[in-house]
Every structure is written in structure tokens, then in C-alpha cells.
Amino acid sequence: MGRILLIIVAVVAALALVGPLVGFMLTLLKWGLIIGLVALGVVFVSKWATRT
């Protein structure tokens, strides 16, 4: 019985630690995508401006 409770506590603690890390990674991915899209837009506009 004690071993089962220890395993349950370990799983809950692992989930409590992994949750913020996953959120942080998704936040980094979101900002990376936003910065990439802005950079792509700048390149597109600069190529369009030099062509005309």
C-alpha cells in the first residue's frame, strides 16, 4: 500500500514539474513562429519594393 501511494505521489510530482516546462516550450515555439513570420514579411516587402 505504501509503495502504491509513493508511486502516485511521484507521478503527480512529475506532472506538476513537466506542465510548466511544456508551457514554456510552447511559448518559445509561439514566439519563434511570430518572429519568423515577421522576418518573412520583411523579406517579402523588401524584395517587392526593390522590384518596383
C-alpha positions as CSV (number, residue, x, y, z in Angstrom):
1,M,0.0,0.0,0.0
2,G,2.8,2.4,0.9
3,R,4.6,1.7,-2.4
4,I,1.5,2.4,-4.4
5,L,1.0,5.8,-2.7
6,L,4.7,6.6,-3.3
7,I,4.3,5.8,-7.0
8,I,1.1,8.0,-7.1
9,V,2.9,10.9,-5.4
10,A,5.9,10.5,-7.8
11,V,3.6,10.6,-10.8
12,V,1.7,13.7,-9.5
13,A,5.0,15.5,-8.8
14,A,6.4,14.6,-12.2
15,L,3.3,16.0,-13.9
16,A,3.5,19.1,-11.7
17,L,7.1,19.7,-12.9
18,V,6.5,18.8,-16.6
19,G,3.4,21.0,-17.0
20,P,5.2,24.4,-16.7
21,L,8.1,23.1,-18.9
22,V,5.7,22.1,-21.7
23,G,4.0,25.5,-21.4
24,F,7.4,27.3,-21.6
25,M,8.4,25.3,-24.7
26,L,5.1,26.1,-26.4
27,T,5.6,29.8,-25.6
28,L,9.0,29.7,-27.1
29,L,7.6,28.0,-30.2
30,K,4.9,30.5,-30.5
31,W,7.3,33.5,-30.3
32,G,9.6,31.8,-32.7
33,L,6.8,31.4,-35.2
34,I,5.8,35.0,-34.8
35,I,9.3,36.3,-35.2
36,G,9.8,34.0,-38.3
37,L,6.6,35.3,-39.9
38,V,7.6,38.9,-39.3
39,A,11.0,38.3,-40.8
40,L,9.5,36.6,-43.8
41,G,7.1,39.5,-44.3
42,V,10.0,42.0,-44.1
43,V,11.9,40.0,-46.7
44,F,8.9,39.8,-49.0
45,V,8.2,43.5,-48.7
46,S,11.8,44.4,-49.3
47,K,12.0,42.2,-52.4
48,W,8.7,43.7,-53.7
49,A,9.9,47.2,-53.0
50,T,13.2,46.8,-54.9
51,R,11.5,45.1,-57.8
52,T,9.1,48.0,-58.5
